[in-house]
Amino acid sequence: MGSLPAVDGPHETATVAAMDTLLDGLKAAAEPTRLRLLALLSAGELTVTELTQILGQSQPRVSRHLKLMCEAGLLDRIPEGAWVFYRLAREGAAAGLARRLVELLPLDDPALAVDLGRLRRVKEDRARQAEAYFRANAAEWRRIRALHVPEAQVEAALSGLIRTAGPRSLLDIGTGTGRILDLLGPLVDFGLGIDRSREMLAVAREQLASSGLDHCQVRLGDLNQLPVTDAAFDAVVIHQVLHYLDDPGHALAEAARVLRPGGMMVVVDFAAHTLEDLRRDHAHRRLGFSDDEVDGWLAAAGLEAETPIRLPGEPLTVVLWPARRTGGAAGSGEDETLRRAAADRRTGHKNRETT
């Protein structure tokens, strides 16, 4: 559909642009299969393969529908290696229209009921695959956790720091099973996890779906080259990741790039130790870190280190190194979408917990 006639004045121009977006979005959605796709993608991220299984249609046909709705701004297209995920758009002028169209769909429609039943089976298959991967690796994770304080103490200390910082957006680098997003997601309006393991991301997606955290997402990505724009997040967490890296300083500098002025970064890792078997048997490149070492990297990244929190265990000590990016209040560059996000989920403040 062509644009409306041009008019004078910034207000009139904005109105015409909004009308064009509305009309383009309605045109893109004006087909039964596309409405079914909107309903399915409102429940979470799905691949083309999963959508073809649910709809019983050919991949080229489904891909064509998806392409048109992406072009109209109704959907987000998220490449992940050889895979591509789709979901309702989070940002942009047409994002609200996509959500409104889903709200208007009749829940008792027979075709939608069949689709949702097939969607449940797709999610059950995902959950079984994720659980199988988790079981295959759980023993190793448990062995390492037995060397330090209970994870609940670490999580309580981390939650306290994030509550006090009060961010609206959170980036979890090296998200793994998505546990940190699951823990901190209720404290923010938007959360994103990055990991380079597709198997881990499958576990994380299932965890977030089970917890109903539809405002949190995970993405395939390299922590040395994050698929995130500059100054995009109020808070960044790097939990038990640095000890695997050849160049932790570079990773911290890249993480600092995506942190907004005034935002908080929290690094969680081990204090320096001498357990060589972690390097030999568990691929740890570094045997923990000293405060001076981490503070140096943080300073080089333009961050101001705050007092670390130490959680002594036997034999490993877990340390939380919080730091702030100097130069303004957190969220000062926040986009309009987050300003209009759902009611603030942050409640209360929690003191730092130590042993």
One Martini backbone bead per residue (centre of mass of N, CA, C, O) as a GRO file, in nm:
protein
  355
    1MET     BB    1   0.096   0.035   0.023
    2GLY     BB    2   0.085   0.351  -0.004
    3SER     BB    3   0.148   0.650   0.086
    4LEU     BB    4   0.055   0.917   0.219
    5PRO     BB    5   0.010   1.224   0.184
    6ALA     BB    6   0.183   1.494   0.204
    7VAL     BB    7   0.277   1.707   0.482
    8ASP     BB    8   0.303   1.961   0.697
    9GLY     BB    9   0.499   1.920   0.952
   10PRO     BB   10   0.606   1.725   1.211
   11HIS     BB   11   0.338   1.611   1.314
   12GLU     BB   12   0.222   1.519   1.043
   13THR     BB   13   0.458   1.338   0.963
   14ALA     BB   14   0.434   1.142   1.204
   15THR     BB   15   0.145   1.053   1.141
   16VAL     BB   16   0.200   0.933   0.865
   17ALA     BB   17   0.410   0.724   0.958
   18ALA     BB   18   0.220   0.572   1.149
   19MET     BB   19   0.012   0.495   0.934
   20ASP     BB   20   0.199   0.338   0.753
   21THR     BB   21   0.275   0.124   0.963
   22LEU     BB   22  -0.010   0.020   1.011
   23LEU     BB   23  -0.081  -0.059   0.718
   24ASP     BB   24   0.161  -0.250   0.670
   25GLY     BB   25   0.099  -0.442   0.905
   26LEU     BB   26  -0.187  -0.526   0.819
   27LYS     BB   27  -0.108  -0.637   0.544
   28ALA     BB   28   0.101  -0.854   0.649
   29ALA     BB   29  -0.138  -0.998   0.842
   30ALA     BB   30  -0.357  -1.052   0.597
   31GLU     BB   31  -0.348  -1.379   0.691
   32PRO     BB   32  -0.406  -1.668   0.840
   33THR     BB   33  -0.111  -1.777   0.876
   34ARG     BB   34   0.003  -1.513   1.002
   35LEU     BB   35  -0.173  -1.518   1.252
   36ARG     BB   36  -0.068  -1.789   1.352
   37LEU     BB   37   0.224  -1.697   1.381
   38LEU     BB   38   0.177  -1.479   1.591
   39ALA     BB   39   0.067  -1.668   1.807
   40LEU     BB   40   0.318  -1.851   1.834
   41LEU     BB   41   0.537  -1.610   1.878
   42SER     BB   42   0.410  -1.514   2.154
   43ALA     BB   43   0.540  -1.789   2.306
   44GLY     BB   44   0.812  -1.758   2.138
   45GLU     BB   45   1.082  -1.903   2.004
   46LEU     BB   46   1.119  -2.000   1.650
   47THR     BB   47   1.166  -2.202   1.392
   48VAL     BB   48   1.100  -2.297   1.081
   49THR     BB   49   1.083  -2.599   1.138
   50GLU     BB   50   0.879  -2.577   1.371
   51LEU     BB   51   0.658  -2.427   1.207
   52THR     BB   52   0.613  -2.648   0.993
   53GLN     BB   53   0.523  -2.866   1.191
   54ILE     BB   54   0.275  -2.713   1.301
   55LEU     BB   55   0.133  -2.620   1.015
   56GLY     BB   56   0.187  -2.813   0.759
   57GLN     BB   57   0.403  -2.657   0.583
   58SER     BB   58   0.611  -2.528   0.381
   59GLN     BB   59   0.904  -2.367   0.400
   60PRO     BB   60   0.874  -2.148   0.178
   61ARG     BB   61   0.601  -2.042   0.277
   62VAL     BB   62   0.679  -1.965   0.564
   63SER     BB   63   0.917  -1.780   0.490
   64ARG     BB   64   0.746  -1.572   0.339
   65HIS     BB   65   0.573  -1.479   0.573
   66LEU     BB   66   0.806  -1.392   0.757
   67LYS     BB   67   0.933  -1.181   0.572
   68LEU     BB   68   0.694  -0.983   0.559
   69MET     BB   69   0.676  -0.934   0.872
   70CYS     BB   70   0.962  -0.827   0.906
   71GLU     BB   71   0.939  -0.586   0.707
   72ALA     BB   72   0.693  -0.467   0.896
   73GLY     BB   73   0.790  -0.516   1.213
   74LEU     BB   74   0.649  -0.773   1.366
   75LEU     BB   75   0.931  -0.920   1.349
   76ASP     BB   76   1.203  -1.108   1.463
   77ARG     BB   77   1.533  -1.184   1.335
   78ILE     BB   78   1.752  -1.458   1.462
   79PRO     BB   79   2.056  -1.542   1.413
   80GLU     BB   80   2.210  -1.892   1.466
   81GLY     BB   81   2.400  -1.958   1.263
   82ALA     BB   82   2.217  -2.194   1.083
   83TRP     BB   83   2.005  -2.056   1.240
   84VAL     BB   84   1.655  -1.927   1.288
   85PHE     BB   85   1.483  -1.696   1.480
   86TYR     BB   86   1.149  -1.617   1.595
   87ARG     BB   87   0.965  -1.312   1.696
   88LEU     BB   88   0.825  -1.079   1.842
   89ALA     BB   89   0.856  -0.763   1.843
   90ARG     BB   90   1.019  -0.529   2.064
   91GLU     BB   91   1.074  -0.311   1.846
   92GLY     BB   92   0.918  -0.053   1.716
   93ALA     BB   93   0.629   0.060   1.564
   94ALA     BB   94   0.504  -0.255   1.523
   95ALA     BB   95   0.507  -0.403   1.798
   96GLY     BB   96   0.229  -0.323   1.915
   97LEU     BB   97   0.061  -0.442   1.688
   98ALA     BB   98   0.135  -0.737   1.725
   99ARG     BB   99   0.016  -0.762   2.012
  100ARG     BB  100  -0.274  -0.671   1.940
  101LEU     BB  101  -0.341  -0.895   1.739
  102VAL     BB  102  -0.317  -1.126   1.941
  103GLU     BB  103  -0.541  -1.024   2.137
  104LEU     BB  104  -0.772  -1.055   1.898
  105LEU     BB  105  -0.760  -1.345   1.901
  106PRO     BB  106  -0.934  -1.636   1.901
  107LEU     BB  107  -0.905  -1.891   2.135
  108ASP     BB  108  -1.143  -2.088   1.992
  109ASP     BB  109  -0.992  -2.153   1.750
  110PRO     BB  110  -0.929  -2.442   1.591
  111ALA     BB  111  -0.650  -2.384   1.461
  112LEU     BB  112  -0.515  -2.270   1.716
  113ALA     BB  113  -0.551  -2.519   1.893
  114VAL     BB  114  -0.373  -2.703   1.723
  115ASP     BB  115  -0.117  -2.536   1.728
  116LEU     BB  116  -0.081  -2.535   2.043
  117GLY     BB  117  -0.052  -2.840   2.068
  118ARG     BB  118   0.205  -2.861   1.890
  119LEU     BB  119   0.375  -2.667   2.054
  120ARG     BB  120   0.389  -2.838   2.308
  121ARG     BB  121   0.546  -3.070   2.171
  122VAL     BB  122   0.794  -2.906   2.091
  123LYS     BB  123   0.867  -2.823   2.384
  124GLU     BB  124   0.899  -3.111   2.491
  125ASP     BB  125   1.135  -3.184   2.309
  126ARG     BB  126   1.324  -2.967   2.407
  127ALA     BB  127   1.326  -3.053   2.704
  128ARG     BB  128   1.450  -3.334   2.658
  129GLN     BB  129   1.715  -3.238   2.528
  130ALA     BB  130   1.807  -3.057   2.760
  131GLU     BB  131   1.808  -3.276   2.981
  132ALA     BB  132   2.017  -3.460   2.851
  133TYR     BB  133   2.248  -3.256   2.855
  134PHE     BB  134   2.245  -3.198   3.156
  135ARG     BB  135   2.302  -3.488   3.256
  136ALA     BB  136   2.579  -3.522   3.102
  137ASN     BB  137   2.704  -3.254   3.285
  138ALA     BB  138   2.633  -3.248   3.595
  139ALA     BB  139   2.868  -3.394   3.736
  140GLU     BB  140   3.087  -3.182   3.681
  141TRP     BB  141   2.946  -2.941   3.815
  142ARG     BB  142   2.927  -3.067   4.099
  143ARG     BB  143   3.230  -3.099   4.156
  144ILE     BB  144   3.297  -2.795   4.155
  145ARG     BB  145   3.085  -2.694   4.365
  146ALA     BB  146   3.216  -2.861   4.608
  147LEU     BB  147   3.469  -2.641   4.634
  148HIS     BB  148   3.244  -2.439   4.730
  149VAL     BB  149   3.016  -2.255   4.807
  150PRO     BB  150   2.707  -2.229   4.796
  151GLU     BB  151   2.524  -2.103   4.541
  152ALA     BB  152   2.320  -1.943   4.714
  153GLN     BB  153   2.529  -1.736   4.820
  154VAL     BB  154   2.610  -1.617   4.551
  155GLU     BB  155   2.324  -1.532   4.458
  156ALA     BB  156   2.261  -1.343   4.693
  157ALA     BB  157   2.490  -1.142   4.640
  158LEU     BB  158   2.415  -1.074   4.348
  159SER     BB  159   2.125  -0.978   4.398
  160GLY     BB  160   2.203  -0.743   4.583
  161LEU     BB  161   2.357  -0.578   4.375
  162ILE     BB  162   2.129  -0.551   4.161
  163ARG     BB  163   1.916  -0.421   4.338
  164THR     BB  164   2.080  -0.168   4.406
  165ALA     BB  165   2.118  -0.076   4.106
  166GLY     BB  166   1.849  -0.090   3.934
  167PRO     BB  167   1.802  -0.224   3.661
  168ARG     BB  168   1.644  -0.270   3.337
  169SER     BB  169   1.906  -0.400   3.208
  170LEU     BB  170   2.053  -0.730   3.110
  171LEU     BB  171   2.377  -0.891   3.082
  172ASP     BB  172   2.472  -1.237   3.014
  173ILE     BB  173   2.789  -1.368   3.010
  174GLY     BB  174   2.786  -1.687   2.976
  175THR     BB  175   2.494  -1.827   3.046
  176GLY     BB  176   2.435  -2.113   2.970
  177THR     BB  177   2.156  -2.230   3.149
  178GLY     BB  178   2.027  -1.944   3.265
  179ARG     BB  179   2.040  -1.890   3.576
  180ILE     BB  180   2.089  -1.581   3.598
  181LEU     BB  181   1.832  -1.498   3.449
  182ASP     BB  182   1.640  -1.645   3.640
  183LEU     BB  183   1.727  -1.479   3.891
  184LEU     BB  184   1.725  -1.163   3.756
  185GLY     BB  185   1.475  -1.116   3.572
  186PRO     BB  186   1.267  -0.997   3.793
  187LEU     BB  187   1.455  -0.713   3.810
  188VAL     BB  188   1.382  -0.669   3.502
  189ASP     BB  189   1.274  -0.576   3.171
  190PHE     BB  190   1.556  -0.686   3.037
  191GLY     BB  191   1.710  -0.992   2.908
  192LEU     BB  192   2.047  -1.113   2.812
  193GLY     BB  193   2.202  -1.403   2.666
  194ILE     BB  194   2.540  -1.523   2.612
  195ASP     BB  195   2.652  -1.794   2.389
  196ARG     BB  196   2.846  -2.059   2.214
  197SER     BB  197   2.630  -2.279   2.304
  198ARG     BB  198   2.362  -2.442   2.180
  199GLU     BB  199   2.305  -2.643   2.408
  200MET     BB  200   2.286  -2.434   2.634
  201LEU     BB  201   2.056  -2.264   2.504
  202ALA     BB  202   1.843  -2.484   2.522
  203VAL     BB  203   1.836  -2.488   2.827
  204ALA     BB  204   1.776  -2.185   2.870
  205ARG     BB  205   1.507  -2.167   2.720
  206GLU     BB  206   1.359  -2.369   2.900
  207GLN     BB  207   1.396  -2.219   3.166
  208LEU     BB  208   1.254  -1.951   3.087
  209ALA     BB  209   0.984  -2.077   3.007
  210SER     BB  210   0.922  -2.211   3.286
  211SER     BB  211   0.941  -1.910   3.432
  212GLY     BB  212   0.807  -1.680   3.245
  213LEU     BB  213   1.059  -1.516   3.089
  214ASP     BB  214   0.972  -1.330   2.813
  215HIS     BB  215   1.195  -1.082   2.868
  216CYS     BB  216   1.398  -1.313   2.801
  217GLN     BB  217   1.708  -1.384   2.627
  218VAL     BB  218   1.897  -1.576   2.382
  219ARG     BB  219   2.239  -1.591   2.233
  220LEU     BB  220   2.456  -1.638   1.990
  221GLY     BB  221   2.805  -1.581   2.098
  222ASP     BB  222   3.093  -1.375   2.137
  223LEU     BB  223   3.263  -1.227   2.402
  224ASN     BB  224   3.479  -1.077   2.201
  225GLN     BB  225   3.200  -1.021   2.005
  226LEU     BB  226   2.939  -0.868   2.068
  227PRO     BB  227   2.585  -0.864   1.965
  228VAL     BB  228   2.617  -0.544   2.065
  229THR     BB  229   2.567  -0.236   2.137
  230ASP     BB  230   2.651   0.042   2.258
  231ALA     BB  231   2.528   0.120   2.555
  232ALA     BB  232   2.271  -0.109   2.620
  233PHE     BB  233   2.334  -0.155   2.939
  234ASP     BB  234   2.300  -0.143   3.296
  235ALA     BB  235   2.391  -0.455   3.317
  236VAL     BB  236   2.672  -0.685   3.391
  237VAL     BB  237   2.738  -1.040   3.376
  238ILE     BB  238   3.027  -1.253   3.488
  239HIS     BB  239   2.988  -1.600   3.537
  240GLN     BB  240   3.222  -1.823   3.542
  241VAL     BB  241   3.444  -1.738   3.282
  242LEU     BB  242   3.742  -1.622   3.295
  243HIS     BB  243   3.901  -1.903   3.354
  244TYR     BB  244   3.872  -1.984   3.028
  245LEU     BB  245   4.061  -1.750   2.937
  246ASP     BB  246   4.325  -1.596   2.770
  247ASP     BB  247   4.176  -1.283   2.773
  248PRO     BB  248   4.017  -1.119   3.013
  249GLY     BB  249   4.063  -0.815   2.946
  250HIS     BB  250   3.918  -0.816   2.674
  251ALA     BB  251   3.640  -0.908   2.777
  252LEU     BB  252   3.596  -0.662   2.967
  253ALA     BB  253   3.612  -0.444   2.748
  254GLU     BB  254   3.369  -0.549   2.586
  255ALA     BB  255   3.164  -0.529   2.816
  256ALA     BB  256   3.199  -0.220   2.866
  257ARG     BB  257   3.089  -0.123   2.590
  258VAL     BB  258   2.772  -0.215   2.672
  259LEU     BB  259   2.785  -0.007   2.902
  260ARG     BB  260   2.643   0.225   3.072
  261PRO     BB  261   2.650   0.504   3.218
  262GLY     BB  262   2.655   0.397   3.559
  263GLY     BB  263   2.685   0.112   3.530
  264MET     BB  264   2.695  -0.242   3.615
  265MET     BB  265   2.956  -0.469   3.698
  266VAL     BB  266   2.979  -0.835   3.747
  267VAL     BB  267   3.233  -1.041   3.874
  268VAL     BB  268   3.246  -1.404   3.883
  269ASP     BB  269   3.498  -1.577   4.076
  270PHE     BB  270   3.809  -1.690   4.151
  271ALA     BB  271   4.043  -1.701   4.352
  272ALA     BB  272   4.345  -1.761   4.395
  273HIS     BB  273   4.497  -2.084   4.316
  274THR     BB  274   4.626  -2.457   4.318
  275LEU     BB  275   4.427  -2.629   4.121
  276GLU     BB  276   4.546  -2.809   3.861
  277ASP     BB  277   4.304  -3.001   3.785
  278LEU     BB  278   4.128  -2.777   3.653
  279ARG     BB  279   4.315  -2.751   3.410
  280ARG     BB  280   4.337  -3.053   3.323
  281ASP     BB  281   4.007  -3.151   3.353
  282HIS     BB  282   3.839  -2.839   3.303
  283ALA     BB  283   3.972  -2.600   3.120
  284HIS     BB  284   4.135  -2.413   3.298
  285ARG     BB  285   4.337  -2.136   3.238
  286ARG     BB  286   4.279  -2.013   3.526
  287LEU     BB  287   4.377  -1.983   3.880
  288GLY     BB  288   4.240  -1.741   3.919
  289PHE     BB  289   4.226  -1.415   4.107
  290SER     BB  290   4.325  -1.109   4.179
  291ASP     BB  291   4.239  -0.799   4.266
  292ASP     BB  292   4.455  -0.644   4.104
  293GLU     BB  293   4.399  -0.776   3.835
  294VAL     BB  294   4.101  -0.696   3.802
  295ASP     BB  295   4.131  -0.391   3.852
  296GLY     BB  296   4.309  -0.341   3.604
  297TRP     BB  297   4.103  -0.423   3.390
  298LEU     BB  298   3.879  -0.230   3.471
  299ALA     BB  299   4.036   0.033   3.432
  300ALA     BB  300   4.108  -0.019   3.127
  301ALA     BB  301   3.779  -0.022   3.069
  302GLY     BB  302   3.651   0.231   3.243
  303LEU     BB  303   3.633   0.127   3.542
  304GLU     BB  304   3.504   0.134   3.881
  305ALA     BB  305   3.597  -0.013   4.151
  306GLU     BB  306   3.466  -0.204   4.404
  307THR     BB  307   3.394  -0.376   4.669
  308PRO     BB  308   3.456  -0.685   4.732
  309ILE     BB  309   3.315  -1.016   4.751
  310ARG     BB  310   3.380  -1.273   4.989
  311LEU     BB  311   3.354  -1.649   4.958
  312PRO     BB  312   3.457  -1.877   5.157
  313GLY     BB  313   3.602  -2.197   5.097
  314GLU     BB  314   3.655  -2.564   5.028
  315PRO     BB  315   3.919  -2.428   4.872
  316LEU     BB  316   3.738  -2.210   4.745
  317THR     BB  317   3.706  -1.865   4.643
  318VAL     BB  318   3.450  -1.645   4.600
  319VAL     BB  319   3.423  -1.355   4.380
  320LEU     BB  320   3.287  -1.023   4.381
  321TRP     BB  321   3.329  -0.777   4.116
  322PRO     BB  322   3.243  -0.459   4.130
  323ALA     BB  323   3.143  -0.206   3.877
  324ARG     BB  324   3.171   0.118   3.722
  325ARG     BB  325   3.059   0.335   3.484
  326THR     BB  326   3.162   0.627   3.401
  327GLY     BB  327   2.946   0.911   3.313
  328GLY     BB  328   2.665   0.872   3.465
  329ALA     BB  329   2.357   0.763   3.453
  330ALA     BB  330   2.173   0.507   3.453
  331GLY     BB  331   1.997   0.498   3.150
  332SER     BB  332   2.045   0.766   2.977
  333GLY     BB  333   2.023   0.589   2.684
  334GLU     BB  334   1.746   0.490   2.681
  335ASP     BB  335   1.509   0.348   2.521
  336GLU     BB  336   1.171   0.372   2.461
  337THR     BB  337   1.088   0.082   2.513
  338LEU     BB  338   1.191   0.067   2.811
  339ARG     BB  339   1.016   0.304   2.913
  340ARG     BB  340   0.747   0.118   2.826
  341ALA     BB  341   0.766  -0.097   3.005
  342ALA     BB  342   0.679  -0.286   3.223
  343ALA     BB  343   0.632  -0.292   3.527
  344ASP     BB  344   0.822  -0.258   3.780
  345ARG     BB  345   1.003  -0.535   3.939
  346ARG     BB  346   1.136  -0.375   4.148
  347THR     BB  347   1.205  -0.471   4.496
  348GLY     BB  348   1.379  -0.341   4.698
  349HIS     BB  349   1.657  -0.422   4.920
  350LYS     BB  350   1.987  -0.580   4.942
  351ASN     BB  351   2.221  -0.686   5.129
  352ARG     BB  352   2.518  -0.784   5.166
  353GLU     BB  353   2.659  -1.116   5.147
  354THR     BB  354   2.848  -1.293   5.390
  355THR     BB  355   3.092  -1.519   5.561
   0.00000   0.00000   0.00000
